[in-house]
Amino acid sequence: MQHYRITARLLSPLMIQENRQSNLSQSVNFIPGSSLRGSLAAKSIRLGGSPDDGEFRDLFLDNPISFPNLLPSDDTKAATQILPVTSFSCKRNPGFRKTGAHGVIDFLALKLSEKISKDNKHECHCPICGSELKKFIGFWNENLDSPNKFQPTMLYKRHTGIDRQTGTVAPTIFFTHQSIANFQKDSATGDYLPQLFIGEVYLNHQQLNHLKPLLEGSVFLGADRTRGMGEIELTLEPLPTKLDVGDIDDWNAEFKDKVSIISNVNLPDGIYFSLTLKSDAILVDQFLRPSLSLQLTFPGIETELKMVTSHTIRGWQASWGLPKPDDVAIKMGSVFLYRYTGDAFDELKDFLNELSYIGVGLRREEGFGRVTFCDSLHIVKEVI
């Protein structure tokens, strides 16, 4: 399997609704893998393909590609990552210090020390203005030396309902539609630049050959396509290296040191590592009930802490003409902290590498359940 970066450039505004029907239609601020998968499958059928064809089945059914979420970026070469839910910033002036804001701090080490001892409760406030700290959510470039948050420009379109009897404005009926703009404004120069979204995908040689024709020309996805919205241009470029969990041993040492500095607590023996959801994960227990726990099956791994939030995944199946079944998912950015007490360290690293490739939970072919390990933000000891 070869590792590729897939880049989408918006040619028109894009609206991917959070809810199926509402007078307030809000759009997500990224391109979900399920929407990307559906748009490419629809294009394959428009080009004369069929669900019974070998090429179609190889891409979407029998040996499906795990289509990634495409996250906003301002550079085709820069990595984009979800900010973990353990990230906090000033309520009054949130953001990284490099951008002139009051800075971002990670609370994973602090929350673990509080769990170990109730005497380690901390009242945390902004070190600059003393204001309350709030969760800092979104996407960033994963660069500790020059951190930058990515936020696409959002557009709002408002219109009233029309009374069918009189042809005039209907009272009490008002609609607001939110969409992602097909541009972004450079804060330094004031120039308008294309809006880009980036993700990573694994393809074998056969899948690559089948996928290339679908990437030629435009692809349409999202809502209001009949009104000219949702047109994107996709490009694919190989990446030189495979995803790797990094140096767990160094991360473990830095994390333990951070905990001891914060609370003067010596953690139990073992190797600590974090898991962050790069996309929503749909997890179920042995009775297929929704679950908010992620138990890793490798012997010797114990769950030390989890900081998760959940929401309902809704979607539309165009070929059925019906809504997809609702699923309860753990939101991307949720964090799990584990401790490994065994001695098979090389095998552990191989297991985690495999997990970063195959993902966790259900509907992984739609981009759900992607994970990353040992986020560098968790071991930063100062506000950045």
N, C-alpha and C positions, 0 to 999 in steps of 0.2 A: 504494500500500500504506500502511495506517495502522498505527501503532505502538501496542500495547496492553500493559498489565500484567495478568497473570492471577494470581489469588490463590486458594490452596486453604486451607480451614480444616478441620482434622481433627475429625470428629464421633465417631470411635472410634479406638482404637489401630490403627496401620498397620505391616504387616510386608512389606517387599519384599526377598526373600532374595538374598544375595550368591551363594550356591551353590544348585544345584537340589535336592540331597538330602544331608542330613547330620543326625547326631544333635545337632549344634550349629548351629542355624539362626540366623545373624546377619543383621540387616537393615541396608541402607544408611541413611544419615541424611538423605536428601533424596528427592524424588520424581523418578525418571528420566523423560525425555520419552517414551521407548518405553512405559513403563507408563501414562502419561497418555494417549497416543495409543490404546493398546489398550483402555483402559477406556471412552473415548468412542466408539470404533468398536463395542464390544460393546453399549453403551447405544443407539446408533443402530439396531442390528439388533433389539434388544429392543423398540424403539418401532415396529417394523414396516418398517424399512429393509432394504435388500439391497445386496450388493456390486455389483449391476448398475444400481442407481439412480444418476441423475446427481448428486444431492446427495452421496451417499456417495463416489462416485468423485472429485468435486471436492474433498472434504475430505481423503481418505486415499490416493487412487491416482493419478489423472491430473494433478491440480494440487495436490499435498499440502501441507498446512500443516506448517511445521517446528515441531513441538511442543517447547517448551523444558524443560530440567530446572527443577524448582521447588525453590528453595533455602530453608532455614529462615530465618525472620525473626521479630521481635517487634513489627513496625510495618508496616502496610499501605502506608505512604508511603515507607519507607526502602528504599534500594537494598541488595541483597545480592550479594556477589562472592566468588569462590573465592580463598583465599590462595595466592599463587604458591609453587612449591616452593623458591624462593630465600629464603623467610622462615624465620628461625631465632629461637629464644628459649631462655631458661635451662632446663636440664634439671630443676632443682629447683623452680623457681617460674615456669613458663611463662605468658606472657600479656602484654597491653599494660600500660604503666605507669599509665595512667588507672584501671585496675581494681585497682591495688595489687600487680601482679606485677612481674617484673624487666625487662619490655620486650621488644620485637620489633625485629629488624634484618634488612635485606635484603642478600643477598650477591651480587647479579648483577654489580655494578661490581667487587667484589673478585675474583670468579671470572674476569672478563675480564682484569683486570690480571695475575692469575696465569698466564693463558694466554699473554699477550704476553711475559712475562719470568718465568723460573723463580726469579729473585732476589726476586720479590714474594710469596713464600709467607708466609702469616700464620697464627699460632696464635690462634684466636679463643675467648675465654672470656667468661662473663657479667661485665659491668662492675661489678655490685653484689657478687656472692658469689664470683666466680671459677670457677664450675662450668662444665662442658662445655655447649656449645650444641647443641640438637637441632632438627630441622625442626619448624616450627610450622604444622600443617595445619588446615584447616577453612574456615569462612566468616566474613566480617566485613562491616561496614557501609560500608567504603570512605570513611571520614571520618577524615582525618588529625588533625583538631583534637580529636575525641572518639571514638577508635577503640573498637570493641566487637566481640567475637567472638560468633557465633551458634552455639549447640549445642542441638539439641532434647533433651528428656528421653527417655531410653531405659528401657524396661521389660523385665524378664526373667521368663519363665514356665518353671517346671521341673516335669517329671512323669516317672514311671517307666513302663516297659513292663509289660504284664499278660500273664502266662502263660495261654494259652488252655485248657490242660488243667486247671489248678487254680483259675483266677480270682484268683490272688494275684500279688504283685509278682514280675516276672521278674528273676532275678539278672543283674547286669552290664549291664542295659539302662536307660539314663537319658537323657532328652532335655532340652535347654535351648533355648527360643525367645526371641529378642530382637525387640522391636518398638518403634516410636516412639509415645510417649504422646500422647494428644489434649489435653494441657495443658502449660503451663510455669509455673514458680513465679517470681514477681517477687522478686529478691533484696533489694530495698529495702523493699517493703511486706509481703512474705510472701503476697500474693494469688495465686490460681491464675488464669491467663489462657489463652485458646485458643492452640493451636499453629498457626502460620501458615507457609505456604510460598509463595514469590513467584518469578515468572519473567516474561520479556518475549517477545512474539510479534508477528509481522507478519501482517495479514489484509487481503485486499481486501474490497470491499463484499459481493460474493456469498458469499465464505467466511464473513463475519461473520453474514449472515442464516441460513446453513445451521448454523452452530455454536451460535447462541443457544438453540435448543430443547434442545440436549444439555446446556447448563449449568443448566437449570432443575431444581430438586430435587437429590437426592443422586446421587453417582457412586461406584462401588465399584472398588477396585483392590487389587493385592497378594495375599498369601496369607491363608488362613484366613477367607475371606469368609463361609463358611457358619457360622462361629462369631461373627459380628457384627463382624468387624474390617474395616478398609479403607474405611470410609465417609467421604467428604469432600464439602465444599460448595465450588463454584467460582464466582468472580465475575470479571468482565472490566471493565476501565476504560481509556479512551483516555489515551495519553500525549501531551504537546504537541509534543515534538521527536523527530526521528529520531536513531538512534544515530550517533555521530560519533567519529572517531579522536582528536579533540582537537588541541591545538597541538603538532605534532611538533617544530617548530623550537625551542620553549622546552624541551620534554622533552630534546631532543638536547643543548642547551647545559647544562642542569642535570646530565645524566648524565655528560658529559665532565668537568665541574667536579668531580663526585663522584669519578670515577676518578683525576683528578690530585691530589685531596686525600688519597686513600687511599694511592696508590703513587707519586705524582710521575711519572706516565706520561702522555705526550702521545699521544692516539689518532690513528691515520691519518685523513686527511681523509675527509669523508663525513657523511651524516646517519644517526644511529643511532636505531633504534626497536625496541621489544620487542613480541612477540606472546605472549599468555597464553591457554591453552585454557580457556574457560569451561565446557566439557563434554569428556568423552572423545572422542578423534578416531580414527577407523579409517582409516588411510592404507595405500596399497599402491603398489608400484613398477610399472614398465611390464609386468612379468610377473605382476601381481596377487599378489605376495608381500607379507606384512606388512612395513611400513616404519616406522622411527622418525624419518625425516627429513621436513621440510616445506620444500620448495623453492618459493618464490614466483616466479611466472612473469613478473613485471614486469621489463623490462630494467634492469640496473644494480643489482639487489639481490643482496647476498652474505650468506651465513649466517656470523656471527661466533662464535656460541656457542649451545649448546642444553643445557638441564638438564631431562631428561625421565625419566619412569618409565612402565612399561607393565604391563598386566594383561590377563586374558582376559575378554571380554564374553560372558556366557551369558544365555539368555532362553528363554521358553516361548511357543510359538505356539498360542493357544487354539483357533483355527479348524482347525488341523491335528491338534491333540491330540498334538503332538510338540515336542521341544526345537528351538529355533532353532540354526542352525550357529554354532559358536564363532568369535569374531573377536578378534584381538589388537589392542588399542587403546593409544594413548598416554593416560595418565591426565590428567584435568582438573587444572589448576594448573601443568602443565608449561610451561616458558618457552623461547622462541627469541629470540635477539638478532640483528638484521639491520643491515647498513650499506648505504646507498644512495649511489652515486657518480655518478648522472646529474644532469641539470639540469631535468628535467620534473617539478618539485615538485608543481604543481597536479594533474597527471595521476596522480602517485603517491598523493596524498591521495584522489582519486576511486577509485582501485583498492582502497585499503585500506578505504574506506567500503563499497564493494561487497562486499568480503570479509567485513566484519563483519556484513553482511546475509545473504549466501548461505552462509557457512561453508566448511569444507574437508572433504575425504574422503568416505567412504561413509555411507549411512544417515542423511543429514542431516534427513530428515523425522521421524526419531525423536529429534531433539535432539542428535545427535552432531556434532562438528566446529565448534561455536560458538567464536568467537575474540573477543578484545578487545586493543586496542593501547595501548602507552605507559602501563602501570600506574604510578600515582603513588607506590606503595610503593618502586619501584626507584630513585627519585631523592631519597628522604629521607636526609639525611646523618647523622642522629642516631638513637639508640634511642628508639622511641616506646612 
